[in-house]
Amino acid sequence: MDKFFHISERGSNVRTEIMAGLTTFFAMAYIVLVNPNQVAADGKAGWLVAEGASAAEVGRVWNAVFIASVLVAVIGTLLMAFLARMPYAQACGMGLNSFFCTSFVSGAFFAGCSVIEGYQSGLVIILLSGIVFLILSVTGLRKYIATAMPECLKKSIPAGIGLFIALVGLKGSGLVQANKYTLVQIFDFHGAISGAETPAAAWKAVIPPVVTIIGIILIAVLAKLNVKGNIVIGIIVSTVLYYVFNLETPSFDVSSIGQSFKDFGEIGFLGCFKADAWRNAFESPYVGGVFSGIMLIVAFCLVDMFDTIGTLYGTASQANMLDENGDPINLDKSMMCDSIGTAAGAILGTSTCTTFVESASGIAAGGRTGLASLVTAACFAVCLFLSPIAGVIPTCATAPALIFVGVLMAKNFAKIDMDDMRSAVPAFLTFLMIPLTYSISNGIGVGSISYVLITLFTGNYKKKDIVVTIIAALFVVKFIFVTM
């Protein structure tokens, strides 16, 4: 084992690697609960069902995504353990899962189509983006594209996604509400209390936002005190508070374990290979046509690419695992694992798989080899049988996790040179437009277009800007001819 994982060679030991693997798992275990909620719009008790969607259909999607999310985390992290032999863990990417929901799941419902059809057509897009990703990794084009994209966009994209998922959490918990005059507002505590018929009704109305506030403060305090698993602890404590405040006892339906696997087998696993799924991926009203489908593939591929590259460079630098050129060791194999994980995720029935920035927590605990990833994968495998517990977790308990992860991702923006307007303006527009347009691809498009124009008109255009120019041109065509 020492020879295979190079444990001694990298200055580590088995005990340290095991503890690092556990640390990484507890830092990112929230994804097991959060990802199906994001993809399936909070499940049978979520906002999409409240809008009129079939609770049965949405529930089936939730079950399928739950099982697929765990399996993808296991497969992706095992790839990192045995192929790359690096201490990185993979799971379904935050932000991209929300994008998947709005583009396909809720998008299909609001277009008058079946939620399940929308879900399966989205898997086709994810599969194709994974294949493109794999081709780029094998040919080396991925590394070329990564180096050709402006640094300001690479750093602002994950920061913008951080704002996006924080907004999703705030909206889902009710802490941020719609306002016809100002677009959004904070939860109207006065209106909820004064408008309730009884004190008990008033109390129930304010519980979700109150629990969310307590949860985010708790996670932040635990993180400041360097408590491992702070996000998971925050979710658990918030869930307990929710039921205590409501004077309710959660019910555990053990039969849901079998139902989860049943729905996974019927609509999730291999769902991307159904003939209707391929047709809907490019011809359905919620996608908007072939070009729009291609742009979705590009969007998923770009975001996953730069999120992964940023994570690999950041964590490798922290662990002092860079080669003589300043690149992470085993970079090509790590990127290969990421692309295979995305394709596997689509086949199993979930959104884009990516390398998690929370891997840094395991590296900080001393993880240096694939053995840490092997331990993390084993922990995720146990989660396959926890769907009854996951089903009782309210949205207001997972919202603090989304908000806190948003904080972690937003810190990338601090690395941008705000004194150079050629970097500052495109970065800021990308950062801002992702949450405000509720679309990652729109943010990338606006940022790319602004960067090309500013660079061109200031006389700084160079050969390396050709790649971003092509991307910007595609987005210009999309904005003019495609409605999304």
Buried (B, 14 or more C-beta within 10 A) or exposed (E): EEEEBBBEEBEBEBEBBBBBBBBBBBBBBBBBBBBBBBBBBBBBBBBBBEEEBBBEBBBBBBBBBBBBBBBBBBBBBBBBBBBBBBBBBBBBBBBBBBBBBBBBBBBBBBEEBBBBBBBBBBBBBBBBBBBBBBEBBEEEEBBEBBEBBBEBBBBBBBBBBBBBBBBBBBBBBBBBBEEEEEEEEEBBEEEBBEEBEEEEEBBBBBBBBBBBBBBBEBBBEBBEEEEBBBBBBBBBBBBEBBBEBBEEEBEEEEEBBEBBBBBBBBBBBBBBBBEEBBEBBBEBBBBBBEBBBBBBBBBBBBBBBBBBBBBBBBBBEEBEBBEEEEBBBBBBBBBBBBBBBBBBBBBBBBBBBBBBBBBBBBBBBBBBBBBBBBBBBBBBBEBBEBBBBBBBBBBBBBBBBBBBBBBBBBEBBEBBEEEEEBBBBBBBBBBBBBBBBBBBBBBBBBBBBBBBBBBEEEEEBEEEBEBBBEBBEBBBEBBEEBEB
